[in-house]
Amino acid sequence: MQRFYKIFLVLFVIFIAFNLYMMEWDLGFWHEENSKFILSMSAGILGIIVVFVLNTMSKLGAPKKP
């Protein structure tokens, strides 16, 4: 995995962890106050998926060494 992808992977994981920490669990996961954190976490999860897809696509396009 290239350094570029590793940096974004770490940023997305930190982003998700921060949102999990900031959630008010006593209100419930789907409460209106937690909706902004759920949206942010879903964006982070989507970002992780995109990083893995881009990494896989870069490996497929790289020429093989003889």
Phi and psi in radians as a Rosetta constraint file:
Dihedral C 1 N 2 CA 2 C 2 CIRCULARHARMONIC -1.245 0.35
Dihedral N 2 CA 2 C 2 N 3 CIRCULARHARMONIC 2.765 0.35
Dihedral C 2 N 3 CA 3 C 3 CIRCULARHARMONIC -1.050 0.35
Dihedral N 3 CA 3 C 3 N 4 CIRCULARHARMONIC -0.640 0.35
Dihedral C 3 N 4 CA 4 C 4 CIRCULARHARMONIC -1.025 0.35
Dihedral N 4 CA 4 C 4 N 5 CIRCULARHARMONIC -0.791 0.35
Dihedral C 4 N 5 CA 5 C 5 CIRCULARHARMONIC -1.237 0.35
Dihedral N 5 CA 5 C 5 N 6 CIRCULARHARMONIC -0.622 0.35
Dihedral C 5 N 6 CA 6 C 6 CIRCULARHARMONIC -1.122 0.35
Dihedral N 6 CA 6 C 6 N 7 CIRCULARHARMONIC -0.698 0.35
Dihedral C 6 N 7 CA 7 C 7 CIRCULARHARMONIC -1.083 0.35
Dihedral N 7 CA 7 C 7 N 8 CIRCULARHARMONIC -0.824 0.35
Dihedral C 7 N 8 CA 8 C 8 CIRCULARHARMONIC -1.202 0.35
Dihedral N 8 CA 8 C 8 N 9 CIRCULARHARMONIC -0.584 0.35
Dihedral C 8 N 9 CA 9 C 9 CIRCULARHARMONIC -1.102 0.35
Dihedral N 9 CA 9 C 9 N 10 CIRCULARHARMONIC -0.780 0.35
Dihedral C 9 N 10 CA 10 C 10 CIRCULARHARMONIC -1.119 0.35
Dihedral N 10 CA 10 C 10 N 11 CIRCULARHARMONIC -0.731 0.35
Dihedral C 10 N 11 CA 11 C 11 CIRCULARHARMONIC -1.092 0.35
Dihedral N 11 CA 11 C 11 N 12 CIRCULARHARMONIC -0.738 0.35
Dihedral C 11 N 12 CA 12 C 12 CIRCULARHARMONIC -1.170 0.35
Dihedral N 12 CA 12 C 12 N 13 CIRCULARHARMONIC -0.670 0.35
Dihedral C 12 N 13 CA 13 C 13 CIRCULARHARMONIC -1.151 0.35
Dihedral N 13 CA 13 C 13 N 14 CIRCULARHARMONIC -0.733 0.35
Dihedral C 13 N 14 CA 14 C 14 CIRCULARHARMONIC -1.108 0.35
Dihedral N 14 CA 14 C 14 N 15 CIRCULARHARMONIC -0.694 0.35
Dihedral C 14 N 15 CA 15 C 15 CIRCULARHARMONIC -1.080 0.35
Dihedral N 15 CA 15 C 15 N 16 CIRCULARHARMONIC -0.764 0.35
Dihedral C 15 N 16 CA 16 C 16 CIRCULARHARMONIC -1.176 0.35
Dihedral N 16 CA 16 C 16 N 17 CIRCULARHARMONIC -0.735 0.35
Dihedral C 16 N 17 CA 17 C 17 CIRCULARHARMONIC -1.103 0.35
Dihedral N 17 CA 17 C 17 N 18 CIRCULARHARMONIC -0.696 0.35
Dihedral C 17 N 18 CA 18 C 18 CIRCULARHARMONIC -1.105 0.35
Dihedral N 18 CA 18 C 18 N 19 CIRCULARHARMONIC -0.734 0.35
Dihedral C 18 N 19 CA 19 C 19 CIRCULARHARMONIC -1.168 0.35
Dihedral N 19 CA 19 C 19 N 20 CIRCULARHARMONIC -0.642 0.35
Dihedral C 19 N 20 CA 20 C 20 CIRCULARHARMONIC -1.134 0.35
Dihedral N 20 CA 20 C 20 N 21 CIRCULARHARMONIC -0.652 0.35
Dihedral C 20 N 21 CA 21 C 21 CIRCULARHARMONIC -1.195 0.35
Dihedral N 21 CA 21 C 21 N 22 CIRCULARHARMONIC -0.672 0.35
Dihedral C 21 N 22 CA 22 C 22 CIRCULARHARMONIC -1.420 0.35
Dihedral N 22 CA 22 C 22 N 23 CIRCULARHARMONIC -0.197 0.35
Dihedral C 22 N 23 CA 23 C 23 CIRCULARHARMONIC -1.140 0.35
Dihedral N 23 CA 23 C 23 N 24 CIRCULARHARMONIC 2.518 0.35
Dihedral C 23 N 24 CA 24 C 24 CIRCULARHARMONIC -1.640 0.35
Dihedral N 24 CA 24 C 24 N 25 CIRCULARHARMONIC 1.677 0.35
Dihedral C 24 N 25 CA 25 C 25 CIRCULARHARMONIC -1.245 0.35
Dihedral N 25 CA 25 C 25 N 26 CIRCULARHARMONIC -0.431 0.35
Dihedral C 25 N 26 CA 26 C 26 CIRCULARHARMONIC -1.229 0.35
Dihedral N 26 CA 26 C 26 N 27 CIRCULARHARMONIC -0.363 0.35
Dihedral C 26 N 27 CA 27 C 27 CIRCULARHARMONIC -1.406 0.35
Dihedral N 27 CA 27 C 27 N 28 CIRCULARHARMONIC -0.436 0.35
Dihedral C 27 N 28 CA 28 C 28 CIRCULARHARMONIC 1.932 0.35
Dihedral N 28 CA 28 C 28 N 29 CIRCULARHARMONIC 2.693 0.35
Dihedral C 28 N 29 CA 29 C 29 CIRCULARHARMONIC -1.153 0.35
Dihedral N 29 CA 29 C 29 N 30 CIRCULARHARMONIC -0.700 0.35
Dihedral C 29 N 30 CA 30 C 30 CIRCULARHARMONIC -1.690 0.35
Dihedral N 30 CA 30 C 30 N 31 CIRCULARHARMONIC 0.294 0.35
Dihedral C 30 N 31 CA 31 C 31 CIRCULARHARMONIC -1.191 0.35
Dihedral N 31 CA 31 C 31 N 32 CIRCULARHARMONIC 2.712 0.35
Dihedral C 31 N 32 CA 32 C 32 CIRCULARHARMONIC -1.064 0.35
Dihedral N 32 CA 32 C 32 N 33 CIRCULARHARMONIC -0.613 0.35
Dihedral C 32 N 33 CA 33 C 33 CIRCULARHARMONIC -1.180 0.35
Dihedral N 33 CA 33 C 33 N 34 CIRCULARHARMONIC -0.489 0.35
Dihedral C 33 N 34 CA 34 C 34 CIRCULARHARMONIC -1.582 0.35
Dihedral N 34 CA 34 C 34 N 35 CIRCULARHARMONIC -0.027 0.35
Dihedral C 34 N 35 CA 35 C 35 CIRCULARHARMONIC -1.117 0.35
Dihedral N 35 CA 35 C 35 N 36 CIRCULARHARMONIC -0.602 0.35
Dihedral C 35 N 36 CA 36 C 36 CIRCULARHARMONIC -1.185 0.35
Dihedral N 36 CA 36 C 36 N 37 CIRCULARHARMONIC -0.576 0.35
Dihedral C 36 N 37 CA 37 C 37 CIRCULARHARMONIC -1.313 0.35
Dihedral N 37 CA 37 C 37 N 38 CIRCULARHARMONIC -0.622 0.35
Dihedral C 37 N 38 CA 38 C 38 CIRCULARHARMONIC -1.143 0.35
Dihedral N 38 CA 38 C 38 N 39 CIRCULARHARMONIC -0.729 0.35
Dihedral C 38 N 39 CA 39 C 39 CIRCULARHARMONIC -1.116 0.35
Dihedral N 39 CA 39 C 39 N 40 CIRCULARHARMONIC -0.720 0.35
Dihedral C 39 N 40 CA 40 C 40 CIRCULARHARMONIC -1.174 0.35
Dihedral N 40 CA 40 C 40 N 41 CIRCULARHARMONIC -0.689 0.35
Dihedral C 40 N 41 CA 41 C 41 CIRCULARHARMONIC -1.146 0.35
Dihedral N 41 CA 41 C 41 N 42 CIRCULARHARMONIC -0.693 0.35
Dihedral C 41 N 42 CA 42 C 42 CIRCULARHARMONIC -1.145 0.35
Dihedral N 42 CA 42 C 42 N 43 CIRCULARHARMONIC -0.602 0.35
Dihedral C 42 N 43 CA 43 C 43 CIRCULARHARMONIC -1.164 0.35
Dihedral N 43 CA 43 C 43 N 44 CIRCULARHARMONIC -0.671 0.35
Dihedral C 43 N 44 CA 44 C 44 CIRCULARHARMONIC -1.146 0.35
Dihedral N 44 CA 44 C 44 N 45 CIRCULARHARMONIC -0.724 0.35
Dihedral C 44 N 45 CA 45 C 45 CIRCULARHARMONIC -1.146 0.35
Dihedral N 45 CA 45 C 45 N 46 CIRCULARHARMONIC -0.721 0.35
Dihedral C 45 N 46 CA 46 C 46 CIRCULARHARMONIC -1.103 0.35
Dihedral N 46 CA 46 C 46 N 47 CIRCULARHARMONIC -0.661 0.35
Dihedral C 46 N 47 CA 47 C 47 CIRCULARHARMONIC -1.101 0.35
Dihedral N 47 CA 47 C 47 N 48 CIRCULARHARMONIC -0.711 0.35
Dihedral C 47 N 48 CA 48 C 48 CIRCULARHARMONIC -1.102 0.35
Dihedral N 48 CA 48 C 48 N 49 CIRCULARHARMONIC -0.732 0.35
Dihedral C 48 N 49 CA 49 C 49 CIRCULARHARMONIC -1.097 0.35
Dihedral N 49 CA 49 C 49 N 50 CIRCULARHARMONIC -0.737 0.35
Dihedral C 49 N 50 CA 50 C 50 CIRCULARHARMONIC -1.128 0.35
Dihedral N 50 CA 50 C 50 N 51 CIRCULARHARMONIC -0.684 0.35
Dihedral C 50 N 51 CA 51 C 51 CIRCULARHARMONIC -1.073 0.35
Dihedral N 51 CA 51 C 51 N 52 CIRCULARHARMONIC -0.776 0.35
Dihedral C 51 N 52 CA 52 C 52 CIRCULARHARMONIC -1.170 0.35
Dihedral N 52 CA 52 C 52 N 53 CIRCULARHARMONIC -0.640 0.35
Dihedral C 52 N 53 CA 53 C 53 CIRCULARHARMONIC -1.152 0.35
Dihedral N 53 CA 53 C 53 N 54 CIRCULARHARMONIC -0.769 0.35
Dihedral C 53 N 54 CA 54 C 54 CIRCULARHARMONIC -1.133 0.35
Dihedral N 54 CA 54 C 54 N 55 CIRCULARHARMONIC -0.662 0.35
Dihedral C 54 N 55 CA 55 C 55 CIRCULARHARMONIC -1.124 0.35
Dihedral N 55 CA 55 C 55 N 56 CIRCULARHARMONIC -0.744 0.35
Dihedral C 55 N 56 CA 56 C 56 CIRCULARHARMONIC -1.127 0.35
Dihedral N 56 CA 56 C 56 N 57 CIRCULARHARMONIC -0.726 0.35
Dihedral C 56 N 57 CA 57 C 57 CIRCULARHARMONIC -1.161 0.35
Dihedral N 57 CA 57 C 57 N 58 CIRCULARHARMONIC -0.604 0.35
Dihedral C 57 N 58 CA 58 C 58 CIRCULARHARMONIC -1.224 0.35
Dihedral N 58 CA 58 C 58 N 59 CIRCULARHARMONIC -0.545 0.35
Dihedral C 58 N 59 CA 59 C 59 CIRCULARHARMONIC -1.234 0.35
Dihedral N 59 CA 59 C 59 N 60 CIRCULARHARMONIC -0.604 0.35
Dihedral C 59 N 60 CA 60 C 60 CIRCULARHARMONIC -1.224 0.35
Dihedral N 60 CA 60 C 60 N 61 CIRCULARHARMONIC -0.591 0.35
Dihedral C 60 N 61 CA 61 C 61 CIRCULARHARMONIC -1.491 0.35
Dihedral N 61 CA 61 C 61 N 62 CIRCULARHARMONIC -0.187 0.35
Dihedral C 61 N 62 CA 62 C 62 CIRCULARHARMONIC -1.302 0.35
Dihedral N 62 CA 62 C 62 N 63 CIRCULARHARMONIC 2.410 0.35
Dihedral C 62 N 63 CA 63 C 63 CIRCULARHARMONIC -1.231 0.35
Dihedral N 63 CA 63 C 63 N 64 CIRCULARHARMONIC 2.507 0.35
Dihedral C 63 N 64 CA 64 C 64 CIRCULARHARMONIC -1.415 0.35
Dihedral N 64 CA 64 C 64 N 65 CIRCULARHARMONIC 2.461 0.35
Dihedral C 64 N 65 CA 65 C 65 CIRCULARHARMONIC -1.435 0.35
Dihedral N 65 CA 65 C 65 N 66 CIRCULARHARMONIC 2.406 0.35
